[in-house]
Amino acid sequence: MSFQPKFMATAIGSMPFDNADYAVDVSLKHLSEAPIWPQLPKFGMNEQMEIQYSEGMPCAVIDREKQRMFFQTNQDYSDAFAQFYEKYMTSTETGDCSALAIGPEFSRGIPALEKKLKALGRKLPAVKVQTTGPCSFALTLVDENKRAIYYNEEFLDMIVKALAMKCRWQIQKFRPYAERVICFIDEPILSAFGSSTYVSVKREDVVARVNEVVEAIHADGALAGVHCCGNTEWSILIDAGVDIVNFDAFGFGETIAMYAASVKAHLNKGGLLAWGVVPTSSIIREQTVESLAAKLEQGMQHLAATGIDRQQIAAQALITPSCGTGSLDPADAMKVFESLSALSKAMKATYKF
């Protein structure tokens, strides 16, 4: 991989807006090199983080009265699974993943971005798409007995393959509009990895599940990133084969340096770091481009102090918000995107990119 983003700005998926066209306009204006399709939870359950990707998964039940989703595992699901795996095998043979498409009922942002990119009439440097990661998806959603579906091996395997197909479908949809497609696997739950809550979740299993989705992304020639908005064992993501490690560089910027050997190997083989240095809380109100640049420089210095070349760190850096903006006040979200765009320009100027 020879891609050097040089402080290119992109974002995590969610936005707090209730107008898809407006959200896409924000994306295209402030993420001009790598826009995202917006996830819009204000439209209701279908655009919530896990439910948005559940379409087409066998035995998925959305209980709108109780505002929850679960998997029905206590009935005969052999036929439903057989049909799903037939679709999956077809996708591996033909590359056609449309059987697990994300329809307009589950995403207003995808068709809105596609329409704007068609009208633009030129290729952008990148387009970023995203999916909820298999660990976060399966540890959050439950069966009818409220047991995390992660612990049901049959369902977990299906979920991993369904999410992989959804990644490939997105990549294929947006490939005509960009020089490269970036697909993030959002794994916020990994910030709790190793805690007593998830003591039974094994490192090697996390690596394997994430890697299966990464390999699917690579099969369609896209770059695979993993986003975790807290602190985690960052080497897990590198071991899973990702191209981009996206971390909260505002709250935990120094932690990436704790894994210097893994990060150095990652960068030397062309891997990238996405510095989530623009905070996604009310703290954004207190920030300036100068304060954010100083925070980013501090994090980069921590890493450079371990023996990694500062210029290499800069050339192989993207910048993002620390997390999605879906739960923010719209005015704060706009400050996030405006700050992100301005910070990208300022860092490029500082390093003469």
C-alpha positions as CSV (number, residue, x, y, z in Angstrom):
1,M,0.0,0.0,0.0
2,S,1.5,3.3,-1.1
3,F,-1.3,5.7,0.0
4,Q,0.0,8.7,2.1
5,P,-3.1,10.7,3.3
6,K,-1.0,13.5,4.8
7,F,-3.6,14.7,7.3
8,M,-6.6,14.0,5.1
9,A,-9.8,14.5,7.1
10,T,-12.6,12.0,7.3
11,A,-15.1,11.1,10.0
12,I,-17.0,8.5,11.9
13,G,-20.4,7.8,10.5
14,S,-23.1,9.3,12.7
15,M,-24.5,12.8,12.5
16,P,-27.3,14.5,14.5
17,F,-29.2,15.9,11.6
18,D,-32.7,15.1,10.4
19,N,-32.1,15.9,6.7
20,A,-30.1,13.5,4.7
21,D,-29.2,16.0,1.9
22,Y,-28.0,18.6,4.5
23,A,-25.9,15.9,6.2
24,V,-24.3,15.0,2.9
25,D,-23.6,18.6,2.1
26,V,-21.8,18.9,5.4
27,S,-19.8,15.8,4.6
28,L,-18.8,17.0,1.2
29,K,-17.9,20.5,2.3
30,H,-15.8,19.7,5.4
31,L,-14.5,16.2,4.3
32,S,-13.8,17.2,0.7
33,E,-11.0,14.6,0.2
34,A,-12.8,11.7,1.9
35,P,-16.5,12.3,2.6
36,I,-18.7,9.8,4.5
37,W,-22.2,8.7,4.0
38,P,-24.0,9.9,7.2
39,Q,-25.7,7.6,9.6
40,L,-28.8,9.5,10.9
41,P,-30.2,8.0,14.2
42,K,-32.7,10.9,14.5
43,F,-34.7,9.0,11.8
44,G,-35.4,6.2,14.3
45,M,-34.5,2.7,15.1
46,N,-33.5,1.6,11.6
47,E,-30.5,4.0,11.7
48,Q,-29.2,3.0,15.1
49,M,-25.7,1.6,15.2
50,E,-26.5,-2.1,15.1
51,I,-30.0,-2.2,13.7
52,Q,-28.8,-0.4,10.6
53,Y,-26.8,-3.4,9.5
54,S,-29.3,-6.1,10.5
55,E,-31.3,-6.1,7.3
56,G,-31.1,-9.5,5.6
57,M,-29.8,-11.4,8.7
58,P,-31.9,-14.5,9.5
59,C,-33.9,-14.5,12.7
60,A,-33.4,-10.8,13.4
61,V,-36.5,-9.4,15.2
62,I,-37.0,-5.6,15.6
63,D,-39.5,-5.0,18.4
64,R,-40.6,-1.5,17.7
65,E,-43.0,-1.4,20.7
66,K,-40.2,-2.2,23.1
67,Q,-37.6,-0.3,21.0
68,R,-35.2,-3.2,20.9
69,M,-33.8,-5.8,18.5
70,F,-32.9,-9.4,19.2
71,F,-32.2,-12.7,17.4
72,Q,-34.8,-15.5,17.7
73,T,-32.8,-18.6,18.4
74,N,-35.3,-20.9,20.0
75,Q,-37.1,-21.9,16.8
76,D,-35.9,-24.0,13.8
77,Y,-33.7,-21.7,11.8
78,S,-32.1,-24.3,9.6
79,D,-33.9,-23.1,6.4
80,A,-33.2,-19.5,7.1
81,F,-29.5,-20.2,7.6
82,A,-29.3,-22.4,4.6
83,Q,-30.7,-19.5,2.4
84,F,-28.3,-17.1,4.0
85,Y,-25.3,-19.3,3.4
86,E,-26.4,-19.9,-0.2
87,K,-26.3,-16.1,-0.7
88,Y,-22.9,-15.9,1.0
89,M,-21.4,-18.6,-1.2
90,T,-22.8,-16.9,-4.3
91,S,-21.1,-13.7,-3.2
92,T,-17.8,-15.3,-2.7
93,E,-18.0,-16.9,-6.2
94,T,-19.3,-13.9,-8.1
95,G,-18.5,-10.9,-6.0
96,D,-22.1,-9.8,-6.0
97,C,-23.1,-8.9,-2.4
98,S,-26.4,-7.2,-3.3
99,A,-28.3,-9.8,-1.3
100,L,-27.1,-8.0,1.9
101,A,-27.6,-4.5,0.5
102,I,-28.5,-1.7,2.9
103,G,-31.8,-0.5,1.7
104,P,-33.2,3.1,1.9
105,E,-35.4,2.1,4.8
106,F,-32.2,1.5,6.8
107,S,-30.1,4.3,5.4
108,R,-31.1,7.6,4.0
109,G,-27.5,8.7,3.8
110,I,-26.2,6.1,1.3
111,P,-28.6,7.1,-1.6
112,A,-28.2,10.8,-0.7
113,L,-24.4,10.7,-1.0
114,E,-24.5,8.6,-4.2
115,K,-26.8,11.1,-5.8
116,K,-24.5,14.0,-4.9
117,L,-21.4,12.2,-6.1
118,K,-23.1,11.3,-9.4
119,A,-24.0,15.0,-9.9
120,L,-20.4,16.0,-9.1
121,G,-19.1,14.3,-12.2
122,R,-15.5,13.7,-11.0
123,K,-13.7,11.2,-8.8
124,L,-12.7,12.3,-5.3
125,P,-9.4,11.1,-3.7
126,A,-11.5,8.9,-1.4
127,V,-14.9,8.0,-0.1
128,K,-15.3,6.4,3.4
129,V,-18.0,3.9,4.2
130,Q,-18.5,2.0,7.5
131,T,-20.1,-0.9,9.3
132,T,-20.5,-1.8,12.9
133,G,-17.8,-4.3,13.8
134,P,-18.7,-7.9,14.5
135,C,-17.6,-7.8,18.2
136,S,-19.5,-4.6,19.0
137,F,-22.5,-5.9,17.0
138,A,-22.6,-9.4,18.6
139,L,-21.8,-8.3,22.1
140,T,-24.5,-5.6,22.1
141,L,-27.3,-7.5,20.5
142,V,-28.9,-10.5,22.3
143,D,-31.1,-13.5,21.9
144,E,-34.7,-13.9,23.2
145,N,-33.2,-14.6,26.6
146,K,-31.1,-11.4,26.6
147,R,-27.9,-13.4,26.3
148,A,-25.3,-11.7,24.0
149,I,-25.5,-13.3,20.6
150,Y,-21.7,-13.3,20.5
151,Y,-21.8,-16.5,22.6
152,N,-23.9,-18.4,20.0
153,E,-21.2,-19.7,17.6
154,E,-23.7,-20.3,14.7
155,F,-25.2,-16.9,14.9
156,L,-21.8,-15.2,15.4
157,D,-20.4,-16.8,12.2
158,M,-23.5,-15.7,10.3
159,I,-23.2,-12.1,11.6
160,V,-19.5,-11.8,10.7
161,K,-20.2,-13.0,7.1
162,A,-23.3,-10.7,6.8
163,L,-21.3,-7.7,7.9
164,A,-18.5,-8.6,5.5
165,M,-21.0,-8.7,2.6
166,K,-22.4,-5.3,3.7
167,C,-18.9,-3.9,3.5
168,R,-18.3,-5.3,0.1
169,W,-21.6,-4.0,-1.2
170,Q,-20.8,-0.5,0.0
171,I,-17.3,-0.6,-1.5
172,Q,-18.7,-1.7,-4.9
173,K,-21.4,1.1,-4.7
174,F,-19.0,3.9,-4.1
175,R,-15.9,2.7,-6.1
176,P,-17.0,4.6,-9.3
177,Y,-16.8,7.9,-7.4
178,A,-13.3,7.8,-5.8
179,E,-9.7,6.9,-6.4
180,R,-10.0,4.6,-3.3
181,V,-12.6,3.5,-0.9
182,I,-12.0,3.4,2.8
183,C,-14.2,1.1,4.9
184,F,-14.1,1.5,8.7
185,I,-15.2,-1.3,11.0
186,D,-16.6,0.4,14.1
187,E,-15.6,-1.4,17.3
188,P,-16.3,0.8,20.3
189,I,-16.9,-2.1,22.5
190,L,-13.1,-3.0,22.3
191,S,-12.5,-0.2,24.8
192,A,-13.9,-2.6,27.4
193,F,-11.7,-5.5,26.2
194,G,-10.1,-7.2,29.1
195,S,-12.6,-5.9,31.6
196,S,-14.5,-8.2,33.9
197,T,-17.6,-7.7,31.8
198,Y,-15.9,-9.4,28.8
199,V,-13.4,-11.6,30.5
200,S,-14.6,-14.5,28.4
201,V,-13.9,-12.7,25.1
202,K,-10.5,-14.0,23.9
203,R,-7.9,-11.9,22.1
204,E,-7.4,-14.5,19.4
205,D,-11.2,-14.6,18.7
206,V,-11.4,-10.8,18.4
207,V,-8.4,-10.8,16.0
208,A,-10.0,-13.6,13.9
209,R,-13.5,-12.0,13.7
210,V,-12.2,-8.6,12.8
211,N,-9.7,-10.1,10.3
212,E,-12.5,-11.9,8.4
213,V,-14.2,-8.6,7.8
214,V,-10.9,-7.0,6.9
215,E,-10.2,-9.7,4.3
216,A,-13.6,-9.1,2.7
217,I,-12.8,-5.4,2.4
218,H,-9.4,-6.2,0.9
219,A,-11.2,-8.6,-1.6
220,D,-12.8,-5.5,-3.2
221,G,-9.6,-3.5,-3.2
222,A,-10.5,-1.1,-0.4
223,L,-8.6,0.0,2.7
224,A,-9.8,-1.4,5.9
225,G,-9.8,0.7,9.1
226,V,-11.0,0.0,12.6
227,H,-12.4,2.7,14.8
228,C,-12.4,2.4,18.6
229,C,-13.4,5.6,20.5
230,G,-11.9,4.6,23.8
231,N,-8.6,3.1,25.0
232,T,-7.8,-0.5,24.0
233,E,-4.9,-2.8,23.2
234,W,-4.1,-1.2,19.9
235,S,-1.9,-4.1,18.7
236,I,-5.1,-6.3,18.5
237,L,-6.2,-4.2,15.5
238,I,-2.8,-4.3,13.9
239,D,-2.7,-8.1,14.3
240,A,-6.1,-8.3,12.7
241,G,-4.6,-6.9,9.5
242,V,-6.1,-3.5,9.3
243,D,-4.7,-0.8,7.1
244,I,-5.9,2.1,9.4
245,V,-6.0,2.3,13.2
246,N,-8.4,5.0,14.3
247,F,-8.2,6.0,17.9
248,D,-9.3,8.7,20.3
249,A,-6.2,10.9,20.1
250,F,-7.9,13.7,22.1
251,G,-8.5,11.6,25.2
252,F,-5.9,8.9,24.8
253,G,-3.3,10.2,22.4
254,E,-0.4,9.0,24.3
255,T,-1.6,5.4,24.5
256,I,-0.7,4.5,20.9
257,A,3.0,4.9,21.9
258,M,2.7,2.1,24.4
259,Y,2.6,-0.3,21.4
260,A,5.5,1.3,19.6
261,A,6.9,-1.9,18.1
262,S,3.6,-2.9,16.6
263,V,2.9,0.6,15.4
264,K,6.4,0.9,13.8
265,A,5.9,-2.4,11.9
266,H,2.4,-1.2,10.9
267,L,3.7,2.1,9.5
268,N,6.7,0.5,7.8
269,K,4.5,-1.8,5.8
270,G,2.4,1.2,4.7
271,G,-0.2,1.2,7.4
272,L,-1.9,4.4,8.6
273,L,-3.0,6.0,11.8
274,A,-6.2,8.0,12.0
275,W,-5.9,10.5,14.8
276,G,-9.3,11.1,16.4
277,V,-8.1,14.4,17.8
278,V,-11.3,16.5,17.4
279,P,-13.4,15.8,20.5
280,T,-17.1,14.8,20.1
281,S,-18.5,16.3,23.3
282,S,-19.3,19.7,24.6
283,I,-15.5,20.2,25.1
284,I,-15.4,21.1,21.4
285,R,-16.8,24.5,22.3
286,E,-13.6,25.3,24.0
287,Q,-11.3,24.2,21.2
288,T,-9.4,26.2,18.6
289,V,-7.5,25.0,15.6
290,E,-4.4,26.0,17.5
291,S,-5.3,23.9,20.5
292,L,-6.2,20.9,18.4
293,A,-3.0,21.2,16.4
294,A,-1.0,21.3,19.7
295,K,-2.8,18.2,21.0
296,L,-2.1,16.4,17.7
297,E,1.6,17.4,17.8
298,Q,1.9,16.2,21.4
299,G,0.5,12.8,20.5
300,M,2.8,12.5,17.5
301,Q,5.8,13.5,19.6
302,H,5.0,10.8,22.1
303,L,5.1,8.3,19.2
304,A,8.2,9.8,17.6
305,A,10.0,9.6,21.0
306,T,9.9,5.8,20.6
307,G,12.1,6.0,17.5
308,I,9.5,6.3,14.7
309,D,10.3,9.0,12.2
310,R,8.2,12.1,12.7
311,Q,7.8,12.8,9.0
312,Q,6.6,9.2,8.4
313,I,4.0,9.6,11.2
314,A,2.8,12.8,9.5
315,A,2.7,11.5,6.0
316,Q,0.8,8.4,7.1
317,A,-1.8,10.3,9.2
318,L,-5.5,10.9,8.7
319,I,-7.4,13.0,11.2
320,T,-10.9,12.4,12.4
321,P,-13.3,13.3,15.2
322,S,-12.8,11.1,18.3
323,C,-16.1,9.4,17.7
324,G,-19.4,9.9,15.8
325,T,-21.4,13.1,16.3
326,G,-24.9,11.5,16.3
327,S,-25.6,12.3,19.9
328,L,-24.3,15.9,19.8
329,D,-26.2,19.1,19.6
330,P,-26.3,20.0,15.9
331,A,-24.4,23.2,16.6
332,D,-21.6,21.3,18.4
333,A,-21.5,18.8,15.5
334,M,-21.0,21.6,13.1
335,K,-18.1,22.9,15.2
336,V,-16.6,19.4,15.0
337,F,-16.7,19.3,11.2
338,E,-15.5,22.9,10.8
339,S,-12.6,22.3,13.2
340,L,-11.7,19.1,11.4
341,S,-11.5,20.8,8.0
342,A,-9.5,23.7,9.4
343,L,-7.2,21.4,11.3
344,S,-6.5,19.4,8.2
345,K,-5.6,22.5,6.2
346,A,-3.4,23.8,9.1
347,M,-1.4,20.6,9.5
348,K,-0.9,20.2,5.7
349,A,0.5,23.8,5.7
350,T,2.8,23.2,8.7
351,Y,4.3,20.0,7.1
352,K,4.3,21.5,3.6
353,F,2.0,18.8,2.2
